[in-house]
């Protein structure tokens, strides 16, 4: 039986098509809400507890809350040039898959045309677009920390879970002559994250000596070289081959705590998401994410 066969075996092809595209949004919402009400009514407290114990989507975080708050507070202190914003746990349906190279089945879709946030940088692109629609010349710089949910199976490794915390920076604005907005903003993001790591180093965490890799497509290698030169020692240029970074620039901050092999802890880049959302090809979007939960779990060398 094919994937399509099992989806339509009980309800029929016509019913599936009507559910997928034939009903209006409000009709579909009402139907699904009633379905979930009936399913919830059939569950006993024992059923709910059993799911809580087995379902990784429902399990508590694998890190101490106080350690997480320490990580967030120092990153927010480092991000003094950014507006601190707290996002909703929900985003519009398609917030990731409509603009980024990701599939909807990697996201936890919800009712009422929403999805659970799987990446705050996608939602911050929406916030940039909304503000720039109200004020076309606006420049946005946001910082946030959010627990996100990913629907794909998590690796069976310590610290890898279906939900985890990300600290994110996001900036949007119109490109300037000689890629000045991109140049300045990438430097701002990298230096802010390095400042955050330095603050954490002073408060019970260890990362070794951070290194920065700046990746660029061939057409933007000259911009990559300018960024690397401005960052100075510890930065190196690389060729960008990952298509996810649709703006042509990517950067990573690598750490090597206690002499361990280096690993990428912070990842960012430029994207065409804001240009697509605003229908403005001059709009530039720069976003960066740090594994805040991984930092709290793995890099604490003393009680914070």
Secondary structure, DSSP 8 states (H G I E B T S, - for coil): --HHHHHHTTT-HHHHHIIIIIS-HHHHHHHHHHHHHHHHHT--HHHHHHHHHH-TTTS--SS-HHHHHHHHHHHHHHTTTSEE----SEEETTTTTTTSS--GGGS-B-STTEEE-S-HHHHHHHHHHHHHHHSTT--EEEEEEEEEE--S---SSTT--SEEEEEEEEEEEE--GGGHHHHHHHHHHHHHHHHHHHHHHTTTB---S-EEEEEE-GGGHHHHHHHHHHH-TTEEEEE---TT-TTSEEEEEEE-GGG---EEEEEEEEESHHHHHHT-TTEEEEEEEE-HHHHHHHSB-S--
